């Protein structure tokens, strides 16, 4: 048996091709309850694939959720306050790993490994069904 990264890569290679089947299920669903369930299952499959991607990187010390930046030109700060220096700016739609929510601030990690804090209103947290 391999290590976590290798196993995650193998599982993703098997699971990713069936994403199209899940998308087809949402198209084929006609009744409202069928549609709702199909969209939910598709969301879970996408969430699973993101999680497998996470296993293939350096897994952060904390994990709350996957998310994305929800506004344009957002400051990413060194600490959880507007008085902290802005380290860099992030654009709307940028995916993030939400490490922790601390009051009005969210500790995030970007795909390139950079980390910082973003005001909570500017981060959309994904649930497994999205």
C-alpha positions, 0 to 999 in steps of 0.5 A: 500500500502506498502513501497518502499522496499516491493513494489519493492520486490513484483514487482521483484517477478512478473517480474523476472520469465519472464526474461526467456521469454525475453531471448527466444525472442532473440533466436527466433528472426531471422531478424537483426532488430528483433534480435536488438530489442529483445536484447534491450528489454532483456537489459531493463528487466535486467536493470529494475530488477537491479533497483528493487534490488536497491530499496530493499537496501539503495538507494544512495543519487546520482545515474547515472547508474549501472556499473562494474569494467572493469579491474583487481586489480583496486584501489578504492580511497578516493577521485577523484585523484591518490594522494588520498589513496587507500581504497581497490582494486576491481576485474574485473566484480564487479558490482557497482552503479555509483553515479557520474562522476567527470571528469576523476573519477567515484564515485561508491558504491559497493553492500556491501555499501563501496564507493570510486572513480575509474579512469573512464577508469576502470568502464564500465557504463551500459545503460538501453539497455545493 
